[in-house]
Amino acid sequence: MVRIATVVMGASDVRRAAEFRKAALGHAEREPAKDDWVVLVPAEGPGAGLALGRSGTPVQEVPRVHLDLYTEEQDAEVDRLIALGAARVDRDLYPDDPDFVVPADPEGNRFRVIDTTHG
């Protein structure tokens, strides 16, 4: 049996992306970051890591892969992520009663903040 250990994402500015993700997720650098690579792991407890590698590939407006972040306090978490540098994304693809909001990180990568209390 296998398990997901690390999600790998491209970033044009690895250090900036790492600072946002560390603050957003409560992760820490496994080893000191380089200009082109860093692996972030949960600062406390188990969980998947997030590796960021330098990439010249442009961000996809509607990515094929994204991160889902779970919370019981969606509004507060979205506000916190916006304060860290995320941006609100206008979407016309939301279902009628979504349990998620889609912001984008400082590099434009979209992710979802899922409200785990949503009925």
C-alpha positions in Angstrom: 0.0 0.0 0.0 1.2 3.5 -0.7 0.2 6.9 0.8 0.7 10.5 -0.3 3.7 11.9 1.6 4.5 15.1 -0.4 2.6 17.2 -2.9 5.0 18.9 -5.3 4.1 22.3 -6.8 6.0 24.7 -9.1 6.7 28.3 -8.1 8.3 31.1 -9.9 9.6 32.5 -6.5 10.2 29.5 -4.2 11.0 31.5 -1.1 7.9 33.8 -1.4 5.7 30.7 -2.0 7.3 28.9 1.0 6.7 31.9 3.3 3.0 32.0 2.3 2.5 28.3 2.6 4.3 28.1 6.0 2.1 30.8 7.4 -1.0 29.5 5.8 -0.6 25.8 6.7 1.6 25.9 9.9 4.4 24.0 8.1 8.1 24.3 8.6 11.1 23.8 6.3 12.4 20.2 6.5 15.8 21.6 5.6 16.8 25.2 4.8 15.2 26.5 1.6 17.3 27.0 -1.5 16.3 29.5 -4.2 14.9 26.6 -6.4 13.7 24.0 -3.9 12.2 23.5 -0.4 10.2 20.8 1.3 7.7 21.9 3.9 6.3 19.5 6.5 3.8 19.9 9.3 5.4 21.8 12.2 3.4 19.6 14.6 1.9 16.2 14.1 1.4 14.0 11.1 0.4 15.2 7.6 1.5 15.5 4.0 4.4 17.6 3.1 4.5 20.2 0.4 7.5 20.6 -1.9 8.0 23.8 -3.9 10.3 23.7 -6.9 11.2 26.6 -9.2 9.1 26.5 -12.4 8.9 28.7 -15.4 5.5 27.2 -16.4 2.7 29.7 -16.2 -0.1 29.3 -13.7 -3.2 27.6 -15.0 -6.4 29.6 -14.5 -8.3 26.4 -13.8 -5.7 24.0 -12.5 -6.0 20.2 -12.9 -4.7 19.7 -9.4 -5.2 21.9 -6.4 -5.1 21.8 -2.6 -8.2 21.5 -0.4 -7.8 23.1 3.0 -10.4 22.0 5.6 -11.6 24.3 8.4 -14.6 24.8 10.7 -14.1 28.6 10.4 -14.1 29.3 6.7 -14.7 33.0 6.8 -12.0 33.6 9.3 -9.5 31.4 7.5 -10.2 33.0 4.1 -9.7 36.4 5.7 -6.4 35.2 7.3 -5.2 33.8 4.0 -6.1 37.1 2.2 -4.1 39.0 4.8 -1.1 36.7 4.1 -1.2 37.5 0.4 -3.8 35.3 -1.2 -6.4 36.9 -3.5 -10.1 36.3 -3.9 -11.0 34.6 -7.2 -14.3 35.4 -9.0 -15.7 32.1 -10.2 -18.8 31.4 -12.2 -18.4 27.6 -11.7 -19.6 27.4 -8.1 -22.5 25.1 -7.4 -25.7 26.5 -5.9 -24.7 26.0 -2.3 -20.9 25.5 -2.2 -19.1 24.3 0.9 -15.9 25.9 -0.5 -14.3 29.2 -1.5 -11.6 29.5 -4.1 -8.7 31.9 -3.4 -5.3 32.0 -5.2 -1.9 32.1 -3.5 0.5 35.0 -4.2 1.6 33.3 -7.4 -1.9 32.8 -8.6 -2.3 29.1 -7.8 -5.9 28.4 -6.9 -6.9 26.3 -3.9 -10.1 25.6 -2.0 -11.0 26.4 1.6 -13.6 23.8 2.5 -16.2 24.5 5.3 -16.3 21.2 7.2 -19.5 22.4 9.1 -21.4 22.9 5.9 -24.6 20.8 5.8 
